[in-house]
Amino acid sequence: MRFQKSIRIAPGFRINLSKSGVGVSVGPKGLKVGVDAKGRSYSSVGIPGTGISQRNYAKPGDDGHTPEEYQRALSTGVLIGIAIVVVLIIVAVASQY
């Protein structure tokens, strides 16, 4: 069984939640690049609204990055995403006053 939830943080930037953990992706609808919850980099092409897509993973070592570097990039991406959400909430609350 598969579980995935995607949260749009900003146009083209998403935090992806799954059973494995948290990942990040960037790109317009139908074309994404990202790092999944296991630290694997990928590119994805799909037809928006159909559920049809193809995801291609980079083979370890193909891009010269170690799993630790991916984990660090993922952690940084998640922290940036959380910071953006906090700022958006502050702006929304402040604009009501």
Backbone as JSON, one array per atom type, in Angstrom:
{
  "sequence": "MRFQKSIRIAPGFRINLSKSGVGVSVGPKGLKVGVDAKGRSYSSVGIPGTGISQRNYAKPGDDGHTPEEYQRALSTGVLIGIAIVVVLIIVAVASQY",
  "N": [[0.84, -1.18, 0.0], [0.46, 2.27, -0.71], [1.2, 5.53, 0.47], [0.9, 8.97, 0.05], [1.21, 12.43, 0.45], [1.09, 15.69, -0.66], [2.27, 18.92, -0.03], [1.78, 22.15, -0.97], [4.06, 24.67, -0.85], [5.0, 27.03, -1.97], [4.55, 28.54, -5.21], [5.36, 25.99, -7.4], [6.98, 24.69, -5.53], [7.14, 22.0, -3.34], [6.46, 20.12, -0.36], [6.72, 16.79, 0.34], [4.97, 14.21, 1.82], [5.24, 10.91, 3.02], [4.92, 7.35, 3.73], [7.54, 6.71, 4.2], [8.77, 9.04, 5.05], [9.8, 12.47, 4.76], [10.0, 14.41, 1.83], [11.21, 16.62, -0.78], [10.2, 18.64, -3.57], [10.45, 20.31, -6.73], [9.22, 22.37, -9.33], [7.13, 22.91, -12.26], [3.64, 21.95, -12.84], [3.43, 18.64, -13.92], [6.13, 18.35, -14.45], [8.81, 17.62, -12.55], [11.54, 17.83, -10.23], [13.36, 16.34, -7.6], [14.03, 15.3, -4.17], [13.53, 12.32, -2.59], [12.0, 10.8, 0.37], [13.83, 8.93, 1.14], [16.2, 9.98, 0.45], [16.9, 9.84, -2.22], [17.58, 11.2, -5.4], [15.43, 12.43, -7.98], [13.7, 12.7, -11.14], [10.64, 13.68, -12.59], [8.04, 13.16, -14.89], [4.85, 13.94, -16.07], [1.33, 13.73, -16.95], [-0.67, 16.27, -16.19], [-3.45, 16.03, -13.97], [-4.26, 13.49, -14.71], [-3.06, 11.4, -13.37], [-1.14, 9.92, -14.51], [2.22, 9.25, -14.73], [5.83, 9.31, -14.89], [8.59, 8.35, -13.07], [12.0, 8.86, -12.66], [14.87, 7.68, -11.15], [18.03, 8.88, -10.01], [20.98, 7.03, -10.32], [22.87, 5.82, -7.55], [25.79, 7.63, -6.97], [25.97, 8.5, -9.61], [25.6, 11.21, -9.84], [27.54, 12.25, -8.27], [27.03, 12.8, -5.6], [26.78, 12.05, -2.11], [24.81, 9.87, 0.05], [24.59, 11.17, 2.51], [24.85, 13.84, 1.8], [22.5, 14.19, 0.36], [20.64, 13.82, 2.41], [21.24, 16.01, 4.04], [20.56, 18.08, 2.26], [17.84, 17.56, 2.01], [16.99, 18.01, 4.67], [17.58, 20.73, 4.88], [15.87, 21.74, 2.91], [13.35, 21.08, 4.01], [13.42, 22.63, 6.35], [13.52, 25.21, 5.21], [11.04, 25.19, 3.92], [9.3, 25.02, 6.14], [9.93, 27.45, 7.37], [8.96, 29.22, 5.41], [6.21, 28.67, 5.55], [5.65, 29.55, 8.18], [6.24, 32.29, 7.93], [4.27, 33.0, 6.03], [1.95, 32.53, 7.55], [2.29, 34.41, 9.61], [2.19, 36.78, 8.08], [-0.44, 36.59, 7.1], [-1.94, 36.71, 9.49], [-1.13, 39.2, 10.46], [-2.15, 40.86, 8.46], [-4.82, 40.94, 9.02], [-5.2, 42.76, 10.95]],
  "CA": [[0.0, 0.0, 0.0], [1.24, 3.5, -0.84], [0.62, 6.77, 1.0], [1.65, 10.18, -0.27], [0.51, 13.71, 0.54], [1.97, 16.77, -1.1], [1.86, 20.23, 0.48], [2.35, 23.24, -1.77], [4.61, 25.71, 0.01], [5.04, 28.19, -2.84], [4.39, 28.05, -6.58], [6.42, 25.13, -7.89], [7.76, 24.09, -4.44], [6.29, 21.13, -2.53], [6.97, 19.18, 0.63], [6.0, 15.55, 0.09], [4.92, 13.32, 2.98], [4.93, 9.53, 2.68], [5.2, 6.42, 4.82], [8.99, 6.69, 4.42], [9.25, 10.28, 5.64], [9.54, 13.75, 4.11], [10.84, 14.74, 0.68], [10.93, 17.93, -1.37], [10.26, 18.67, -5.03], [10.35, 21.64, -7.31], [8.92, 22.35, -10.75], [5.73, 23.15, -12.64], [2.81, 20.76, -12.98], [3.82, 17.73, -14.98], [7.58, 18.23, -14.56], [9.37, 17.85, -11.22], [12.79, 17.23, -9.77], [13.31, 16.38, -6.15], [14.7, 14.31, -3.34], [12.48, 11.62, -1.85], [12.2, 10.61, 1.81], [14.98, 8.05, 1.34], [17.38, 10.7, 0.02], [17.2, 9.57, -3.62], [17.16, 12.28, -6.29], [14.62, 11.93, -9.08], [12.99, 13.61, -12.02], [9.33, 13.1, -12.86], [7.28, 13.76, -15.98], [3.51, 13.4, -16.05], [0.23, 14.46, -17.58], [-1.46, 16.81, -15.07], [-4.86, 15.69, -13.85], [-4.58, 12.12, -15.12], [-2.43, 10.41, -12.5], [-0.13, 9.21, -15.3], [3.53, 9.89, -14.6], [7.01, 8.46, -14.91], [9.63, 8.87, -12.18], [13.31, 8.27, -12.9], [15.81, 7.95, -10.06], [19.46, 8.9, -10.33], [21.68, 5.91, -9.69], [23.85, 6.29, -6.57], [27.11, 7.93, -7.5], [25.89, 9.1, -10.94], [25.67, 12.68, -9.77], [28.66, 12.63, -7.42], [26.61, 13.15, -4.24], [26.65, 10.94, -1.17], [23.52, 9.88, 0.75], [24.61, 12.19, 3.57], [24.59, 15.14, 1.17], [21.07, 14.24, 0.07], [19.93, 14.0, 3.68], [21.45, 17.4, 4.43], [19.76, 18.9, 1.34], [16.45, 17.34, 2.39], [16.76, 18.72, 5.93], [17.59, 22.16, 4.57], [14.63, 22.02, 2.18], [12.24, 21.02, 4.96], [13.51, 23.83, 7.2], [13.11, 26.37, 4.41], [9.59, 25.08, 3.74], [8.65, 25.38, 7.41], [10.11, 28.9, 7.54], [8.03, 29.89, 4.5], [4.86, 28.52, 6.12], [5.56, 30.43, 9.35], [6.16, 33.66, 7.42], [2.94, 33.18, 5.43], [0.97, 32.6, 8.65], [2.48, 35.73, 10.25], [1.67, 37.8, 7.16], [-1.89, 36.45, 7.07], [-2.47, 37.2, 10.76], [-0.87, 40.64, 10.52], [-3.0, 41.59, 7.52], [-6.17, 41.02, 9.57], [-5.23, 43.86, 11.93]],
  "C": [[0.89, 1.24, 0.0], [0.47, 4.66, -0.24], [1.5, 7.93, 0.58], [0.74, 11.38, -0.18], [1.5, 14.79, 0.19], [1.41, 18.1, -0.62], [2.56, 21.3, -0.33], [2.79, 24.35, -0.83], [4.62, 27.04, -0.73], [4.84, 27.67, -4.26], [5.61, 27.24, -7.03], [7.25, 24.44, -6.82], [6.83, 23.29, -3.54], [7.1, 20.35, -1.5], [6.09, 17.95, 0.5], [6.11, 14.64, 1.31], [4.54, 11.92, 2.51], [5.18, 8.65, 3.89], [6.68, 6.43, 5.18], [9.52, 7.94, 5.09], [8.88, 11.49, 4.81], [10.52, 13.95, 2.95], [10.48, 16.12, 0.18], [11.0, 17.81, -2.88], [10.0, 20.07, -5.51], [10.05, 21.49, -8.79], [7.45, 22.6, -11.02], [4.95, 21.84, -12.72], [3.3, 19.93, -14.16], [5.32, 17.54, -15.13], [8.21, 18.59, -13.23], [10.76, 17.24, -11.11], [12.76, 17.32, -8.26], [14.18, 15.34, -5.49], [13.61, 13.64, -2.51], [12.87, 11.42, -0.39], [13.4, 9.72, 2.12], [16.28, 8.7, 0.86], [17.77, 10.48, -1.43], [16.72, 10.74, -4.48], [16.39, 11.67, -7.46], [14.15, 13.08, -9.97], [11.69, 12.9, -12.38], [8.65, 13.89, -13.97], [5.9, 13.12, -15.95], [2.53, 14.25, -16.81], [-0.67, 14.95, -16.46], [-2.94, 16.4, -15.13], [-5.23, 14.27, -14.2], [-4.06, 11.06, -14.17], [-1.37, 9.6, -13.23], [1.19, 9.96, -15.18], [4.62, 8.83, -14.65], [8.06, 9.11, -14.02], [10.92, 8.11, -12.45], [14.25, 8.69, -11.78], [17.23, 7.98, -10.59], [20.09, 7.69, -9.64], [22.7, 6.46, -8.7], [25.22, 6.49, -7.22], [27.09, 8.58, -8.87], [26.07, 10.61, -10.9], [26.77, 13.15, -8.82], [28.29, 12.98, -5.99], [26.47, 11.89, -3.38], [25.26, 10.98, -0.53], [23.46, 10.93, 1.86], [24.33, 13.57, 3.01], [23.12, 15.29, 0.81], [20.27, 14.49, 1.34], [20.05, 15.43, 4.17], [20.6, 18.34, 3.56], [18.28, 18.77, 1.69], [16.12, 18.1, 3.66], [16.69, 20.22, 5.71], [16.3, 22.55, 3.86], [13.41, 22.03, 3.09], [12.25, 22.25, 5.86], [13.1, 25.09, 6.46], [11.61, 26.36, 4.21], [8.83, 25.47, 5.0], [8.76, 26.88, 7.66], [9.14, 29.68, 6.65], [6.61, 29.83, 5.04], [4.67, 29.47, 7.3], [5.43, 31.89, 8.9], [4.79, 33.93, 6.81], [1.85, 33.3, 6.49], [1.07, 33.97, 9.34], [1.91, 36.84, 9.38], [0.14, 37.77, 7.13], [-2.53, 37.01, 8.34], [-2.3, 38.71, 10.86], [-1.79, 41.44, 9.6], [-4.45, 41.71, 8.01], [-6.31, 42.17, 10.54], [-4.97, 45.19, 11.31]]
}
